[in-house]
Amino acid sequence: MKIKKIHIEIKSLEDTIREAGKTYEALSKGKGVKKKSGVYFSNVKDMRKALTEKRLTMLKIIKDRKPSSIYELAKITGRDLKNVLQDLSYLNQLGIIDIVDSGNKKVPEVHYDVISFEVAI
């Protein structure tokens, strides 16, 4: 079984702009560019706000137990439905989870096995 990863990286705005410039330069010269995808934060503080212990626990539960709805996830975690909805919405905006319509339910999904962190120094 192939392990699927989501890449989370912390890098400065300057590094991001420099990388975009290199990509533009390569493309303008007709060179190929390797696709790089992931979730990026400008500092550790922002990453910690996004990936709290409760949110990481939810990701693990979604991956392992595959709840059939957001309501079921709230019951499993013992958390208020409103808070779970807010967390899932935020994680969805970041691209860390998907929320799929399944009839009259919304089902949270995680499509990776590993979260990989990288911090530029």
Secondary structure, DSSP 8 states (H G I E B T S, - for coil): ----EEEEEE--HHHHHHHHHHHHHHHHTT--------EEESSHHHHHHHS-HHHHHHHHHHHHH--SSHHHHHHHHT--HHHHHHHHHHHHHHTS-EEEEETTEEEEE---SEEEEEE--
